[in-house]
Amino acid sequence: MATLVFLITLEIVARRSAGAPGPLTTQVEEVVLPPKPGPLYAGLALMMVVLTWRQRFIAAGAAIGIDVAFALVRWAAGIRTADGHSFGNGALWVMLGCAVIAVTRRTGQERVLLLKGVGLGLLLVAGRKIGDSWLLITAKTRPSVLDPYVATADNALGNPSWLAGRILRATDPILSHVLDLVYAQLAVAAIVVALYQLRNVRVERRFPSHHLVRTFLVIGLVGPAIYMIFPVVGPVFAYGPGASGTGGVHWAVANLWPNTPPPLHPPHPVTYDDLTPRNCMPSLHTAWATAIFIHSRKGPRVLRFAGAFWLTATLGATLGFGYHYGTDLIAGVVFALTIEAALRSLDRGWDRSGTRLVAHGTAVFTALVLSYRYLPMEMARHPWVFGPLLVLAMGFVIHGYLRTTRLWESKAAPAPQPEPQPALRPAA
């Protein structure tokens, strides 16, 4: 019910503030209209964890068959999409069909399990729609951006986006292609880790109490609210090629990225276009990649390696492509760990250690954002003081998370049982 109320509220806000349909309308439209690129088949894959292997093959075949039928009808009618993407309706139809089957043909625990699977898949799809609506709202309702503040504060870290941008240009095209693939396919890595975590749902007939999809969705729901408070577009837009709005206006402050760091002077808000999302502070790509890394730690070696690679490559891509400042990444790591700690505390029951961990992460994140806004000149003038302080603040949150969660896991582990001693023979 809370999710439905949130979707309805966001639908109203999107229509009133941005003049565009919200997540409910766009999702309903994709039952028939060509869908936008998104996680429709990823949602179907998550739903199928509650099915038997035979049912999974049937569901996948039905989804592909429906998509082929839709594609043939659109081809015959001469319907073409701007991006050439027209697949995904079949996955949505199968998920909705499974919901109908759960209500009409299943009972008891089977019904509950199937409905939970459908709900998980649809939530993933809805999460993408919610994110798109949030980004549009930030562009329409926040005409001024705070990039000069973040860029000035970034001097404390040595302007890593400018350095990474030059490195990426020097290694073109190999490294840029690899990082672009990693950056664009972050959701694929998340689905792989989530499917590993949910692999035993059908056998155990229940979902694990905590898994990656929960963290992913909460990060995507809470993060955009911070965009509204601290709107930032990123160095490639604010200090690079810029964006063109109505009349071809060039909105960049200056064309400096990645060759020349911006000159040091007192920052002030700048006006930007109404199309570019204000989606930099914090870096949610960094937050999501951090969550993937955390949840991959309990998997096999190849999954742990993939999680570490995805985090490293995502950090390089966000900086090298000019999508984020270094300060965004530090905030994103702290943000992810705080969300993860809150969800784990909610799952196991709040206690003193969980409350302290979440309060610590929240306090550090708040202090970071406030320092970027109100102390950027001091940070830039004293980089050897504030640079290590930023890294240490993030490090303390990481250390606190590791120490607390290891304590939780040691308490949750069953105590080892003593081995039975062989019975003594009576003396002859």
N, C-alpha and C positions, 0 to 999 in steps of 0.2 A: 504494500500500500504506500509506504514512504517513497519507494522508487517511482511509482506512478504519479504521486503528487509532485515530486521533483521534476519529472519529465513534462508534466502539464505546465508547471510554473515556468520552466525554461522555454517551452513553446511560446507562451505568452510574452515573455521578455524578448525573445528573438524577433517576434513579429512587431512588437511595439518599438524596440530600440534600434533594430537593424533592418526592419522592413523585409524580412526574409522568413521562409518557413523554418520551424524548429525541428527537433529530432523526431517527434512523433509523426509529423507530416511527411518528412523525407523517408522515414522507415516504411510507412504505409504505401507511399508511392512506389517503392522498390518491389512491392509484390508483383507489379505489372511492368512498370517503366524500367528502362535500362539502369542498373545500379551503378553507383560510383565505385571506384576501386576501394575495397575495404575488406574487413575480415569476415565475410559471409561464410566462406568455406572453412575458415578457422573456427568460427562459431559452431558449424556443423561437426567439425572434428571433436570439439570439446563435448558436444552433446552425445556423440557416439560412444563415449567412455562408459555409458550406462547400458549399452546394447551388447548383445552377443555378436560373435564374429559373423554369423549368417545375417543377422539384422544389419550389421554395419555395411556389408557388401550390398544388400538390398537398398539401404538408404543412400549410399554413395552412387549406385547405379541410377536410382530414381532422380537424384539431384542433377546428375550429368544429363540424363535423358530429357528432363524438363528444360534445362538450359539449351540443349540442342534444338528442341522444339521452338523455344522462344527466339533463338537466333535465326532459324529458318523463316519464321513468320516475319521478323523484322527485316530480313534480307528481301523477302518477297514484297514487303510493303515499302521498301526503299528507306527504311529508318536507319540513320547513321548517327553515332555518338561522336562528340568532338574529340574525345580521347581514345576512341576505338574500343573502349572497354564495355562489354555487354553481358558478361557472365556473372552469375551469383544469385539470380532469381530462384534457381532450382534448390540451392542450399536453404534459402529462406522458406520456400514452400515445404520442404521436407521437415524442417524444424516445426513449422506451424502444424503440419500433418501429424507429427509425433505428439504434439500437445493435445490434438483432438483425440488421437488414439488413447492417450493416457486417461483422458476424462471419460471416454465412452467404452473402452475395451479393457481397462486395467482396474485393479482394485488393490486396496491395502498398500503394502510396502512397495509393490511393483509400480503402482500409480505414483506414489510419492517420489520414488527414485527417478522415474522417467520425467516427471515434471521438473525435478531439480536439474536434470541434465538439460532439458529444453530451456529452462530459465537461465542456466549458466551460459549456454550458447547465445541466447538472445541478449543477455546482458553485455556480452563482449561486443556484439554488433551495435547495441544501443550506446555503449561507451564511446565508440568512434563517432556516432552521430552527435552525441552530447559535446564531445571535444570540438567538432566542426562548428557547432552553434556557438560555443564559448569563444572560439577564435574570431568569428565574425562579429560577435558582440564587442569584443575588446577593440577591434578596428573601428567600429562605428561609434563607440561611446567614449573612447579615449583619444581625442585629437592630438594631445601633447604626449611626448615620450621622454623618458628620463635617461636616454643613452649617454648624454654627456657626463652624468653623475657616475654611471657604472664604468665608462671608459676612463674617467679620471681615477677612480678607485682602483682600476685594473693596473695602474702603474705600480702599485705595491707588489704585484706578482710578476712584473716585467713585461706586461702586455703580451701574454702568451698567444692570443689569437693572431696577432700580427706576425709573430715568429712562426707559428704553425702554418699560417697562410703562405709564407714565403717558402717554407720547406715543402709544402704540398705542390706549389708551382714548380719548384726545382726538380721534383720527382715525377712530374706528369709524363705519360698518362697512367702509369701502372698503379701507383699508390692511390691516386684520386679515384680510380675505378673501383678498387677494393673497398675503400672507405665509403664511397657512395653506395655500394651494394649493402654494406653492413648497416649504414645509417637508414637506408630505405626499408630494409627487411628486419628491423628490430622486432616487429610483431611475430615474425616467423620463429625467431629464437625463443621468444616468450612462449609460444605455443608448444615448441618441442619440450621445453622444461616442464610446462604445465601438464602435458600428456604423460610425461614420465612420472610426475607426482600423482596423477590420477589413474595410473595404469591398473590398479587393483580395485577400482570402484565397483566394477561388475561382480567381482568375486566376493568382496567384503560387504557388498550391498549398502554402502554408505560412502559419503565423501569424507576426505580427511578434514580435520577441524580447521586447518590453515594451509593455504596453497598460494601459488604465485598469482593466479587470476584475481584473487581478492586484493592483493597489494597493487596490482596493475590498475584495477578499476578505481580504487580509492585515490591513488596518485593522480589519475586522469580527472577525477571529479573535484578534488580539492585544489590542485595546482592552478587551474585557470582563475580561481577566485583571487589568488595572489597577483595574477596578471592584471586584474582590474585595479589593484592597489598600487602596483609598481610596473607600469607599462614600459616595456623595452622591446625594440625591434631587432637589435643585433648589429654587430660591426659592419657586415657586408652591406646592410641597408643604410645604416646611419652614416657610415664613413666610407662606403664603397660605391658601386654603381648606382645605388639608390633605387627608388621605385618611382614609376610614373603614374600619376593620378589623372584627374580630369584636366584636359588640355595639355597633357604631356609635361606637367610640372616636375622638375627634378627635386626630390625631397631630401636628398642626402645633405648633411651638414657640410661635408667636403669629401672629395674623392681621394682618400688617403690610404684606405685598406688595400693590401697588406704591407705596402712599401714604407709608409711613414706614419708613426704613431701620432695621434692628434696632439696639438700643442697644449701645454699645461696652462689653463686659466680657469677662473671660477666658473663652475658649470651652471647651466640653467635649462629648464625644459624647452624642447623644440617641437614645433608643429610638424606632424607627419600626415601621410595620406590616410584615406579611410578604407584601404584594401589590405594592407600588410598587418598580419596578426601581431599583437604585442605579447609574444609568447617566449620571452627569454628568461625572466626572473621568477622562479628558479628554472634551471634547465631540466625539463621533464624527460628529455631523452637520456640525460645522465641519471636521473632518478630511476627510470625504468631499467636502464642497463645495470645499475647498482642492484636493483631488486632481482634481476636475472642472475647476477653473480652470486648473491646471497643464497637464492633457492637452488642453484646448481651445485652448491657445496656438498649436498647429501647424495649426489648422484654418482655414477661410475666415472672413471678417469676421463673418458672422452667428453662427457658432459661438463665436468669441472673445467677442463681445458677450454671448451667452447664458451663457457660463461666468462672466463677470464679474458679470452680473446675478444669477445663481444664488448665487454666493458672497456678494454683498452682501445679498441678500434673506434668505439662510439665517442670516447673522449677526444681522440685525434680528429675525428670527422667534425664534431661540433665546433672545435677550434679552427681546424684547417680550412673549412668551408666558410668561416666567418659567421656562423649562425649564433655563436655565443661568445661571451667574454669569460675569462678565467674565473672571475668572481661568481658568475652564474653556475659554473660547475661545482664549486665548493658548496654553494647554497643547495644545489640539487642533491649532492651526496648526503648532507645533513637532513634535508627534507625526506629523502627516501628512508633513511634509517629511523627517523622519528615516526613515520607512517608505519613502517614494519614493526617497530616496537609497540606502537599503540594497538595494532591488530593482534599481535601475539599476546599482549596483556589482556585484551578483550577476550581472547579465546581461552586462556588459562585461568582467568579470574584476576581482577586487579589486586595487587598487593603493594607493599612499600617499594620494592625493587622496581616493579613496572612503572609505578607512578613517578618515581625519581628519574628513571631513564627517559620517559616521555617528556617530563618537565625540563630535563637537561637539554634534550634535543630541541624543544620548542624555544627555550631561552636562547640557545646559541643561534638558531635560525633567525629569531627576531633581532638579536644583536647584529648579526651580519647584514640584514636588510637595512636596519636603521643606520649602521655605519656607512653603507654605500650611499645612502641618501643624505646624511648630515655631516659626514666626516671625509668626503672624498679628497679634498685638498690636503688635509693632514696626512691621509694615507699615501697620497702621491709624493708629498714632500719628505716623508720618512719611510721609504719602502723597506729598509732593513729592520724596521720595527714592526710595521703592520703586515708585511708579507709573511714573516714567520708566525705572527699572531693568528693570521687567517688559517694557515696550515695547521697550527697547533689546535685551534678551536675545532676544526674538522677532525683532527686526530683524536682529541679527547672524546668526541662523540662516538667515533669508531671503536675506541678502546672500551668505553662504557658499554656499548652495545655487545661487543664480543664477550666481555667479562660477565655481564648480566645473563645473556642467553646461555652461555656455557654453564652457569650456575643453575639455571632453570632445567637444562637438559640433564645435568647430573642428578638433580632431585627427582626428575621424572623417570630416570632409568631404574629398572627393578634391581633390588639388591641381589647380589649373587648368592645362590643357595649353596650351603656346604655339601660337599660330596658325602654320600653315605659311607660309613665306616663298615668294613667287613666284621661280621659277628665273630667273637672270640670262641674258639673251641674249648670245652672244659678240659682241664688237665687230666691226664690218664691216671 
